[in-house]
Amino acid sequence: MSTKLSGPGSTRTPGRGPVGPGLPRTARHHAPVTATGLVVKVILLGLVAGIALWAAFPLVEAGKWVGLALLAATTAGLFYLYLTPRHIPAKYLVPGTLFLIAFQVFPVLYTASTAFTNFGDGHRGSKDEAVVAIQSSSVKQVPGSTEYALSVATAGDPATGALVFLVTDPATGTVSAGDADGLRRLDAADVTVGSGGKVTAADGYTVLNFGQASARSQEITDLVVPTAGGALRSSGLSRAYEGRAIRAYDAGCDCVTDSESGKTWTADEKTGSFVAADGERLAQGWKVDVGLENFSRVLTDPNISGPFFGTLLWNFAFAIGSTGFTFLLGMAIALALHSPRMRGTNLYRVLLILPYAMPSFAMLLVWRDMFNTDFGLVNNLFGLGVDWFGEAWSARAAVLLVQLWLGYPYMFLVATGALQAIPKELTEATSVDGASPWQSFRAVTLPLLLVALSPLLIASFAYNFNNINAIWLTTEGGPFPADNPSNGATDLLITYTYRLAFGAQGAEFGMAAAVSIFIFAIVATVSAISFRNTRKQEEVYS
């Protein structure tokens, strides 16, 4: 009885398909699971289950059933994927995909969604939270207000932890802990009360001493603890009172009324604010969708569009100048060292890439000091008296010079590699045809260099377009005009956006997100056009 062979070098054995030399089919497709691998798998799946449980409780509490269902489906899918021997490629692709969604896709989508809201200082929470904040902040001490012995404490670091009021009721002697969420009664066994009813120690809290409390006196003054009869506020560092809110919300008219002045602020659902008849807005508002208003303000509001378009022009000049100047200098040095007549090229290369080997943020701070008007090395070395960061054009020239020093080593390195990849026969052929060195460089060397380096130049342009370190660590966006302290002469769009989002004049996250989308659209458009031209250039010289 003969055995039919399936192909050269293969055999068929009972119960097995055609395989390689002596290996069963399963051995070719699935590696044996070792004890170490099993332990690692159990630990990782246990970690997944723990994270899922940790995330499920807040979703249930908030009633986010769609999110809970998505979490459950994702967790079940991961357990199925890694507990079965199938879908080998997916086992490697899924972790990277999840990290991509968590750290790339989700932040982009969240930023885009924020751009269509008024999210920022005074507009962070819901309307109900805004009403509570308005009423709490208007609390005043009135005749007959109950006074409490006060100790200021924190559950964390004394200098940065969230503040808590520890108060002793003068009538009952009970001790309560209060914060922005309200009062919570403490067990008498967990606290130590000193003379005058002042709490000296409490389990789970660190009582601040006089010096620590004095350093945070403004935070203590601003803290308002809601109570059933009004709100609790501090009176100094050792006493607190339960005052009455002079501003109250009336659901009937959807407005806030001041009982002392009689002034009324009506809710404006479009802007998420309470607005009076004379146009005055209360500082506390709520988050609402504003549609395209943020984008419209960027393009049409003179107070925003003027600085925006001026900054955009300088942003392009900075990105093109930083990329172009560093490329020209790096390429020139690479050409010089590529010449066979040069000697000691290895030593030159080591010295020339030193700026690239140093931390850029540290060098930016060093250069900032070197451009100091009175004590800087630049002015003292050349006998100048230039106020580099005091005038718009000198500040711009300074940051471009710094970028040139920091960026040319990179361009030198990549240009050196590209030059070594160009066949010598091409340049030798142009010499034979009678071309001058300049003609040879322009007709052969430069086009081939651009074909190789164009993707790197595009990436460098995109990086410099958003190079916040180059500006923030040297000029901080300045100098600033007297009429606009939020937008300086050297500001890039990214530093302007950062100042909008985290500036001292109040955060505007919605507006900052809208500007971020403009930045993304500009960089994406320029990159797409550049890559298209690069492909055409590759076709010509391929």
C-alpha positions in Angstrom: 0.0 0.0 0.0 1.5 3.3 -1.1 1.4 6.6 0.7 0.6 9.7 -1.4 3.0 12.6 -0.8 1.6 16.1 -0.7 4.8 17.7 -1.9 8.5 17.5 -1.8 9.9 16.7 1.6 6.5 16.1 3.2 4.8 13.0 4.6 1.4 12.1 5.7 0.9 10.2 8.9 -2.3 8.9 10.4 -4.2 11.6 12.2 -1.9 14.4 10.9 -2.0 16.6 7.8 1.0 17.3 5.6 3.7 18.9 7.7 7.3 19.7 7.8 9.9 17.3 8.9 8.3 15.4 11.8 6.4 18.3 13.4 2.6 18.0 14.1 0.4 20.7 12.6 -0.3 22.4 16.0 3.4 22.8 16.7 3.8 24.9 13.7 1.1 27.3 14.6 1.1 27.6 18.4 4.1 27.8 20.6 3.8 25.9 23.9 2.6 28.0 26.9 5.3 28.0 29.5 4.7 28.4 33.2 6.2 31.9 33.1 4.0 32.9 30.2 0.9 31.6 32.0 1.8 33.6 35.1 2.3 36.8 33.0 -1.0 36.2 31.2 -2.9 35.8 34.5 -1.3 38.9 36.0 -2.1 41.0 32.9 -5.7 39.8 32.6 -6.1 40.4 36.4 -4.9 43.9 35.9 -7.4 44.4 33.1 -10.2 43.1 35.3 -9.1 45.4 38.1 -9.0 48.5 35.9 -12.4 47.5 34.5 -14.0 47.3 38.0 -12.3 50.5 39.0 -13.8 52.3 36.0 -17.2 50.6 36.3 -18.3 52.1 39.6 -18.0 55.8 38.5 -19.9 55.0 35.3 -22.7 53.3 37.3 -22.9 56.2 39.8 -23.1 58.7 36.9 -25.7 56.6 35.0 -23.4 56.3 31.9 -24.9 53.1 30.7 -23.5 53.3 27.2 -20.0 53.8 28.5 -20.5 50.9 30.9 -21.7 48.6 28.1 -18.7 49.6 26.0 -16.4 48.9 29.0 -17.9 45.5 29.5 -17.7 44.6 25.8 -14.1 45.7 25.6 -13.1 43.7 28.8 -15.0 40.6 27.5 -13.3 40.9 24.1 -9.8 41.1 25.7 -10.5 38.0 27.9 -11.8 36.1 24.9 -8.8 37.1 22.7 -6.1 36.1 25.2 -7.8 33.0 26.6 -8.1 31.3 23.2 -5.3 30.1 21.0 -6.9 31.8 17.9 -6.4 35.3 16.4 -2.6 35.4 16.8 -2.1 38.7 14.9 -4.8 40.4 16.9 -3.1 39.6 20.2 -0.2 41.9 19.1 -2.3 44.5 17.3 -5.0 45.1 20.0 -2.7 46.6 22.8 -1.2 49.1 20.4 -4.6 50.0 19.1 -6.0 50.5 22.6 -3.1 52.8 23.5 -3.5 54.7 20.3 -7.2 55.3 21.1 -6.5 56.2 24.7 -3.6 58.5 24.2 -4.1 59.9 20.7 -7.6 59.5 19.3 -9.5 60.3 22.6 -7.5 63.5 23.4 -8.0 64.8 19.8 -11.7 64.1 20.0 -12.0 65.7 23.4 -10.1 68.8 22.3 -12.4 69.0 19.2 -15.5 68.7 21.3 -14.3 71.3 23.8 -13.8 73.8 20.9 -17.6 73.9 20.5 -18.2 74.9 24.2 -17.6 77.9 26.4 -15.6 75.7 28.8 -13.2 77.8 30.9 -13.0 79.8 34.1 -16.5 80.5 35.4 -18.0 78.0 33.0 -16.6 74.7 34.2 -19.7 72.9 35.7 -23.4 72.7 35.4 -26.0 75.4 36.0 -27.0 73.9 39.4 -23.3 74.1 40.4 -23.2 77.7 39.2 -26.2 78.6 41.3 -24.7 77.0 44.4 -21.4 78.9 43.8 -23.2 82.3 43.4 -25.2 81.8 46.5 -22.3 80.6 48.6 -20.0 83.4 47.4 -22.5 86.0 48.5 -22.7 84.8 52.1 -22.4 87.6 54.7 -22.4 87.6 58.4 -25.6 89.0 59.8 -26.7 89.7 63.4 -27.3 86.5 65.2 -25.0 84.4 63.0 -23.7 81.4 64.8 -19.9 81.5 65.4 -17.6 78.4 65.6 -14.1 77.8 66.9 -12.1 77.1 63.7 -9.1 74.9 62.9 -7.9 74.7 59.3 -6.7 71.3 58.2 -5.9 69.3 55.1 -6.0 65.6 54.2 -2.8 66.0 52.2 0.3 68.1 52.1 0.0 71.2 54.3 1.2 73.5 51.5 -0.9 72.2 48.6 -3.5 69.8 50.0 -7.3 70.6 49.8 -8.3 72.7 52.8 -10.9 71.5 55.3 -12.6 73.5 58.1 -12.7 71.7 61.5 -15.4 73.5 63.5 -16.9 73.0 66.9 -20.5 73.7 67.5 -20.7 76.1 70.6 -24.1 74.7 71.7 -23.5 70.9 71.5 -19.7 70.6 71.4 -19.9 68.4 68.3 -17.0 68.6 65.7 -17.6 68.7 62.0 -15.3 68.8 59.0 -16.4 71.1 56.1 -15.3 71.7 52.5 -16.9 72.8 49.3 -19.2 69.7 49.4 -20.7 70.5 52.9 -20.3 69.6 56.5 -19.6 66.0 57.8 -19.9 65.3 61.6 -16.9 63.6 63.1 -16.8 60.9 65.8 -15.8 62.4 69.1 -13.3 59.6 69.6 -11.4 60.7 66.4 -10.8 64.3 67.5 -8.9 66.1 70.2 -10.5 69.4 71.3 -8.4 72.0 73.2 -9.4 75.0 75.2 -12.0 77.2 73.7 -13.4 74.4 71.6 -10.6 74.5 69.0 -9.7 71.2 67.4 -6.0 70.4 67.9 -5.9 66.9 66.2 -8.2 64.8 64.1 -7.7 61.3 62.6 -7.1 61.5 58.8 -6.4 65.3 58.9 -3.3 67.4 59.4 -4.1 70.5 61.4 -2.2 73.5 60.0 -0.2 75.7 62.4 -0.4 79.5 62.4 2.5 79.8 59.9 1.1 77.2 57.5 -2.4 78.7 57.7 -1.1 82.3 57.1 0.6 81.2 54.0 -2.7 80.1 52.6 -4.8 82.8 54.0 -6.4 83.8 50.7 -7.5 80.2 50.0 -9.0 80.1 53.6 -10.9 83.3 53.0 -12.2 82.0 49.6 -13.4 78.6 51.0 -17.2 78.5 51.4 -18.8 75.5 53.1 -22.5 75.0 52.3 -24.8 74.4 55.2 -28.5 73.8 55.7 -29.0 77.4 56.9 -26.7 79.2 54.5 -22.9 78.7 54.4 -19.9 78.7 56.6 -17.0 81.1 56.1 -13.9 82.0 58.0 -13.4 85.1 60.1 -9.6 85.2 60.5 -7.8 81.9 61.1 -9.4 80.8 64.4 -13.1 81.7 64.0 -15.9 80.9 61.5 -19.4 82.0 61.1 -22.6 80.7 59.5 -23.8 83.5 57.3 -26.7 84.2 55.0 -26.6 84.4 51.2 -27.7 87.8 49.9 -28.1 86.4 46.4 -30.8 83.8 45.8 -31.9 81.9 42.7 -35.6 82.0 41.7 -36.6 79.2 39.4 -39.8 81.0 38.4 -38.0 83.8 36.6 -34.8 81.7 36.1 -32.8 84.5 37.6 -30.6 85.5 40.6 -31.7 88.4 42.8 -29.6 90.4 45.2 -31.7 91.0 48.4 -29.7 94.1 49.4 -29.6 96.0 46.1 -32.6 94.4 44.4 -30.6 93.9 41.2 -31.6 90.9 39.1 -29.5 88.7 36.7 -31.4 86.6 34.2 -30.1 83.3 32.9 -28.8 83.4 29.3 -28.7 79.8 28.1 -26.8 80.7 24.9 -23.8 82.0 26.8 -24.2 80.0 30.1 -24.3 83.2 32.2 -26.6 85.2 34.4 -26.9 88.7 32.8 -28.4 91.9 34.2 -30.3 94.4 32.2 -27.3 96.7 32.0 -25.2 93.9 30.5 -23.3 92.9 33.7 -22.5 89.2 33.9 -22.0 87.3 37.1 -18.6 85.6 37.3 -20.0 82.2 37.9 -21.6 80.6 34.8 -22.0 77.1 33.4 -20.8 75.1 30.5 -22.9 75.2 27.4 -22.5 74.3 23.7 -21.8 77.5 21.7 -21.5 75.9 18.2 -19.1 77.7 15.9 -18.9 80.8 18.0 -15.3 80.2 19.1 -14.2 79.7 15.5 -16.2 82.8 14.4 -14.5 84.9 17.1 -11.1 83.9 16.0 -11.8 85.0 12.4 -14.1 88.1 13.0 -13.6 89.5 16.5 -11.0 92.4 16.1 -9.7 91.8 19.6 -8.8 88.2 18.7 -8.5 88.0 14.9 -5.9 90.8 14.8 -3.5 89.1 17.2 -4.3 85.7 15.6 -3.4 86.6 12.0 -0.4 88.6 13.1 0.8 85.7 15.1 0.1 83.3 12.2 2.3 85.3 9.9 5.2 85.3 12.4 4.5 81.6 13.0 5.1 80.8 9.4 8.2 83.0 9.2 9.6 81.3 12.4 8.9 77.8 11.1 10.2 78.4 7.6 13.2 80.4 8.9 14.1 77.9 11.5 13.9 75.0 9.0 15.4 76.8 6.1 18.4 78.4 7.8 19.3 75.3 9.7 19.1 73.3 6.4 21.2 75.7 4.5 23.9 75.9 7.1 23.9 72.1 7.8 24.0 71.3 4.1 26.9 73.8 3.5 28.9 72.3 6.3 28.2 68.8 5.1 29.3 69.7 1.6 32.5 71.2 2.9 33.3 68.1 4.9 32.3 65.8 2.1 35.0 67.2 -0.1 37.9 64.7 -0.5 40.4 67.6 0.0 39.2 68.1 3.6 41.5 66.8 6.3 40.5 66.0 10.0 36.8 65.6 9.1 36.1 63.3 12.0 37.2 65.9 14.5 35.2 68.6 12.8 32.1 66.4 12.8 32.4 65.7 16.6 32.8 69.4 17.3 29.9 70.4 15.0 27.3 68.1 16.5 27.9 69.2 20.1 24.8 71.5 20.2 22.8 68.5 19.1 24.1 66.4 22.0 23.1 69.0 24.7 19.6 69.3 26.2 17.8 71.9 24.2 15.8 73.3 27.2 19.0 73.9 29.1 20.7 75.6 26.1 17.6 77.8 25.5 18.0 79.1 29.1 21.7 79.7 28.6 21.0 81.6 25.3 18.4 83.7 27.1 21.0 84.8 29.6 23.6 85.4 26.8 21.2 87.9 25.1 20.8 89.8 28.4 21.1 93.6 27.7 23.4 94.4 30.6 25.3 91.2 31.4 24.8 89.0 28.4 27.8 87.6 26.5 26.6 88.7 23.1 26.5 92.4 24.0 29.7 92.3 26.0 31.6 90.3 23.4 30.8 92.6 20.5 30.5 95.8 22.4 26.8 96.2 21.7 24.0 97.8 23.7 21.0 96.0 22.0 18.0 95.3 24.1 17.4 92.0 22.3 14.2 91.0 24.0 12.8 94.6 24.4 12.1 95.2 20.7 10.0 93.1 18.4 12.4 92.6 15.5 15.5 92.1 17.7 13.6 89.5 19.8 12.6 87.7 16.6 16.1 87.8 15.2 17.4 86.4 18.6 15.1 83.4 18.6 16.0 82.6 15.0 19.7 82.7 15.8 19.1 80.4 18.8 17.2 78.0 16.6 20.0 78.1 14.0 22.6 77.1 16.6 20.4 74.4 18.0 19.1 73.0 14.7 22.0 73.0 12.2 23.7 69.8 13.6 20.7 67.7 12.9 20.5 69.0 9.3 24.3 68.5 9.0 24.0 64.8 10.0 21.1 64.0 7.7 22.7 65.9 4.8 26.0 64.0 5.4 24.1 60.7 5.1 22.2 61.8 2.0 25.5 63.0 0.3 27.1 59.7 0.9 24.2 57.9 -0.9 24.6 60.0 -4.1 26.7 58.0 -6.6 30.0 59.8 -7.5 29.5 58.8 -11.1 26.7 61.4 -11.5 28.8 64.4 -10.4 31.9 63.1 -12.3 29.7 62.9 -15.4 28.7 66.5 -15.1 32.4 67.5 -14.7 33.3 65.6 -17.9 30.5 67.5 -19.7 32.2 70.8 -18.7 29.8 71.8 -15.9 31.2 74.0 -13.1 31.0 72.9 -9.5 28.0 75.2 -8.9 26.2 73.9 -12.0 26.9 70.3 -10.9 25.5 71.1 -7.4 22.4 72.8 -8.7 21.6 70.2 -11.4 22.5 67.0 -9.6 23.4 67.2 -6.0 20.7 69.6 -4.7 17.8 67.8 -6.4 18.9 64.4 -5.1 19.4 65.9 -1.6 15.9 67.3 -1.6 14.4 64.0 -2.7 16.0 62.3 0.2 15.5 65.1 2.8 12.1 66.5 1.9 10.2 64.3 4.3 12.6 65.4 7.1 12.2 69.0 6.1 8.4 68.7 6.3 8.6 67.0 9.7 11.0 69.8 10.9 8.6 72.5 9.7 5.7 70.8 11.6 7.9 70.6 14.7 9.0 74.2 14.5 5.5 75.4 13.8 4.6 74.2 17.3 8.0 74.6 19.0 6.7 76.0 22.3 10.1 75.5 24.1 12.0 77.8 21.7 9.8 80.7 22.6 8.6 80.1 26.1 12.1 79.4 27.5 13.7 82.5 25.8 11.2 85.4 25.4 8.0 83.9 26.9 6.3 85.4 23.8 7.4 89.0 24.5 7.9 91.8 24.1 4.2 92.7 24.6 2.5 95.8 23.4 1.0 98.1 26.1 -2.6 97.5 24.8 -2.4 93.7 24.6 -0.6 91.9 27.4 -1.9 88.5 26.1 -0.1 88.4 22.7 3.5 89.2 22.2 5.8 89.9 19.2 7.4 86.4 19.3 4.4 84.4 20.3 3.6 81.4 18.2 0.1 80.1 17.9 0.9 77.4 20.3 2.2 79.9 23.0 -0.8 82.1 22.3 -3.1 79.1 22.8 -1.3 78.1 26.0 -1.8 81.6 27.4 -5.5 81.5 26.5 -5.9 78.2 28.2 -3.8 78.8 31.3 -3.2 82.5 31.4 -3.4 84.6 34.5 -6.3 86.6 33.1 -8.6 83.6 33.1 -8.6 80.3 31.3 -10.6 79.9 28.1 -10.3 76.2 27.2 -13.0 76.4 24.5 -11.3 79.2 22.7 -7.9 77.5 23.1 -9.2 74.3 21.7 -10.6 76.2 18.7 -7.2 77.7 18.0 -5.6 74.2 18.4 -7.9 73.0 15.6 -6.8 75.8 13.4 -3.2 74.9 14.1 -3.8 71.3 13.3 -5.6 72.2 10.0 -2.8 74.5 8.9 0.0 72.0 9.7 -1.9 69.1 8.1 -2.6 71.2 4.9 1.0 72.3 4.5 2.3 68.8 5.1 -0.1 67.2 2.7 0.8 69.7 -0.1 4.5 69.3 0.6 4.3 65.5 0.6 2.4 65.6 -2.7 5.2 67.7 -4.3 7.8 65.4 -2.8 6.2 62.4 -4.5 6.3 64.3 -7.8 9.9 65.1 -7.3 10.7 61.5 -6.6 9.0 60.4 -9.8 11.1 62.9 -11.8 14.5 61.8 -10.3 13.7 58.1 -9.9 
